[in-house]
Amino acid sequence: MGTKLIANNKKAYHDYFVIEKYECGIELKGTEVKSLRLSNCSIKESLCKILGRECYIIGMNISPYEKGNIFNVDPVRTRKLLLHKREIRKIEESLKLKGYTLIPLQVYFKDSRVKVEIGLCKGKKLYDKREDLKKKDMKRAMERNL
């Protein structure tokens, strides 16, 4: 079957160093899966939080399914992420360290199930971002020369 990418968060790689990645499921309601099949999803402004003993994604926008009428739900509601207890505990311990954040990196279908890849990230400083841009420019220049 394979995987089909729905949404990618390129801004996360620009603003953060990704330390660790986790793959998890997501709890969806009603016509949200049909909307995701049409790639109507945005995770640019979203983030993940651990509240209690559960992990949630906040600010993820799944556009309403146009043929869903009364079965559509709020597009930016808080959705529960499906992780094992030990993974949540490990993430929670890491988040206590200074400067760590939990950011969704991509949303995709894996064998007809919707999966979210979240990353444990550390924020980049302005000089780190400049350094990355310099590396990209050098890489492009070398490819042009070849």
C-alpha positions, -999 to 999 in steps of 0.1 A, spaced: 0 0 0 26 26 10 22 61 22 6 92 8 16 126 22 -12 149 32 6 179 48 42 188 55 55 214 80 86 228 62 86 258 86 94 234 115 127 223 99 136 260 94 127 272 129 138 241 150 164 214 153 145 181 152 160 159 180 136 129 179 107 118 157 76 98 168 48 83 146 14 83 161 -23 80 152 -49 107 155 -84 106 168 -108 119 141 -145 124 139 -172 123 112 -161 135 78 -125 145 87 -110 115 70 -128 122 38 -115 158 39 -80 145 46 -82 122 15 -87 154 -5 -56 169 12 -75 197 29 -52 200 59 -27 225 74 -3 220 103 18 252 99 5 270 130 -1 239 151 17 224 181 14 194 204 9 195 242 8 169 269 -23 175 291 -27 151 319 -16 117 306 -27 124 270 -10 140 240 -31 165 220 -25 185 187 -37 221 189 -43 244 159 -44 217 132 -68 229 105 -88 202 86 -112 220 63 -148 209 64 -159 183 39 -180 201 14 -206 173 12 -207 167 49 -233 193 59 -244 186 96 -217 159 102 -188 184 99 -170 194 131 -150 224 141 -120 226 117 -94 237 143 -106 217 173 -81 200 196 -75 164 186 -61 136 206 -29 118 194 -26 81 200 7 72 217 18 45 241 21 55 278 58 50 278 63 72 248 42 100 264 62 97 296 95 98 277 83 129 258 71 146 290 105 141 306 122 156 276 99 186 275 109 195 310 144 204 296 149 240 287 139 250 251 122 218 240 89 218 221 67 192 205 59 201 168 39 181 142 61 175 112 38 158 87 5 141 83 1 111 60 -18 80 52 -1 48 60 -20 17 48 -54 36 49 -48 50 84 -40 86 92 -7 91 109 10 122 123 48 124 127 57 146 156 91 158 165 108 167 197 125 200 187 148 226 201 144 262 188 171 276 165 187 310 171 189 335 143 226 327 136 217 290 132 191 299 106 216 320 87 241 291 88 215 268 73 207 293 45 244 296 37 248 258 35 217 256 12 231 283 -11 265 266 -13 249 233 -21 228 249 -49 259 266 -63 278 233 -64 250 215 -81 248 243 -107 286 239 -114 282 202 -119 
